Amino acid sequence: MKDLYQQVQYGNTYGHLGSLGFVVLATDTVIQENLHTLAPDGVSISVAPVASPNEITVEGLRKHIDTMANAASLIQPDAPPDLICYACTSGSIVIGEHAVAEQIRLGAPKSQPMTLVTGVIDGLRTLNAKSIVVATPYIDEVNKLEYRFMTNQGFNILDIKGMQIDDGSIMGNITPGYIKEFALSLDRPEADAIFISCGGIR
């Protein structure tokens, strides 16, 4: 038996290149699958839900902040991820990047805070995309705030349109084919990029 123990072999863990945590909406039905599909080999994914109403309205999105710190604190507390991201684009805009970061730091002080919309801005700037069109599943009151946010970030928003869906529990049911068709319908020759906004769609 002693010889068998001596033959135990160890290798890299799933997160040997990095570990990412995500605060996800309790109503989101697709993002966990998306995260695991998109994560590179060697990067681990951990999640915890934030209490969220089905209504994807400005009022409903603001409520996410109430349990943000608690959700962050539940993500691998004894082995904190390198980074914890609030996985809601519209919520990041409505609540504000700095307010989200403060709550994540409060719940998980050893992890770097992040939001989806922060990653969007970084990505668009990396692509040197300045004039963009934005396709969303959101209702107009959310789109108005997104337009203002993106404009304040220095982007020229040529158009922004939403599918007028305010129920977060069904956003994951929108087919990828329709999302593509909807986004392409907004395209313009002068657009540098099409931004499809929402972490809760396929």
Sequence and secondary structure as in RCSB ss.txt:
>XXXX:A:sequence
MKDLYQQVQYGNTYGHLGSLGFVVLATDTVIQENLHTLAPDGVSISVAPVASPNEITVEGLRKHIDTMANAASLI
QPDAPPDLICYACTSGSIVIGEHAVAEQIRLGAPKSQPMTLVTGVIDGLRTLNAKSIVVATPYIDEVNKLEYRFM
TNQGFNILDIKGMQIDDGSIMGNITPGYIKEFALSLDRPEADAIFISCGGIR
>XXXX:A:secstr
 HHHHHT      TTSSEEEEEEEETT SSHHHHHHHHS TTEEEEEEEE   SB SHHHHHGGGGGHHHHHHTS
STTS  SEEEE  HHHHHHH HHHHHHHHHHH TTSEEEEHHHHHHHHHHHTT  EEEEEESS HHHHHHHHHHH
HHTT EEEEEEE    BGGGGGGS HHHHHHHHHTT  TT SEEEE  TT  
